[in-house]
Amino acid sequence: MICTLTARRLKPGAYDDFREAWGGGGERPAGTERWTRVYHCRDFEDENVVVSFGFFDGSVDELREAQRAAGRQSQVASIEPFVEETLLDGSYEVVEELRA
């Protein structure tokens, strides 16, 4: 399992525009079926800080292919006008899961 995670500081008040550009309508973008879950989280203290992450069921090579097929570069370009700063962006191996 791989966690894809990006933390961004959006331009003030840009969340709705960011979300629409990311893949609006409350739906996940086409080609993202291998991500078992996808989340957008907003900071309680600064609503313009958004963490987006999802869990990908597959290998790193499969992840890269899925990102290419889903048009990740195009998606990133479409949200760029609403982003002030990218704080963190990467793919991480899930090495442990803790459950209640």
N, C-alpha and C positions, 0 to 999 in steps of 0.2 A: 504494500500500500504506500502511496506517495501523497504527501500533502503539498499542494501548490498554494502559495501564500503571497499576497501583495498588500502592503500597507501604504496608503496614500494620504496626503493632505490635499484636500480639494480646495478649489477657490471658494470663497465665502458664498454660501447659499446654493452651491452647484450640485448637491446630491441628486436631485430629481433628474437633472440633465445628464449627469454621469451615469445614473442607473439606466436611463433610456438608451444612451449610447452603448453601454456595456452589453445590453441585450434586454431591451425594455419589454413591457407588457407582463412582467412577473414571470416570464418564461425563461428557461435556460437557452442559451444560443444553440443552434443546430450543431451537431457534432460533439457535444459534450456528454454524451450518454455514459461514457466510462467513468465519469466523476460520480461517485455514489451519493455525495452530498456536496452542496455549494452554499456558502454563507457570505453575507455582507454584514459587517458589524460596525456600529458607530460608537465613538468614544463618548462617554457620559460628560466629560469635561470640555470637549471640543468636538462638536458635531461634524466638523469638516475633516476630521481624521477618520478614515474608513479602512477597515481591514477586510479583505476579501480572501476567502480560502475555500478549498474543496479537497476532497479525497478521491484520488485516482486509483482505480483497481487495475494495476498492470506494471510493467517494467519501465525503466527510464526511456528506453528506445520506443516503446509503445506510447508513452506520454508525449515525447517529442513529435511523433507522427500524428497523434491525435490533435496536438496543438496546431500543427501545420494544417491538417485537414479542416479544423474548425475555424481557421483564419485568425489565429491569435494576433499576428502582426497587424492585421486590419482592425481588429477590435481595439488593440492598444492605441492605434492611431486615432480611432473615432472617439475615445475617451480623453485623449490628450488635452483638448482645449479646456477641459474642466478640472484638470489636475494642476495644482500648484507645485507639488513635490512628491516624488516617489521615495518613501522612507525605507522600504524593504521589498524585495522581489526575488522569489526563488522557489525551488522545488526541494522537498525534504523527505527523506526516507522515514516512514513511521516505524520506530523501533520498539515502541511499547504503547499499549492501550490500557488505560485504567478505567474500570467501570464501577458504578455504584452497586 
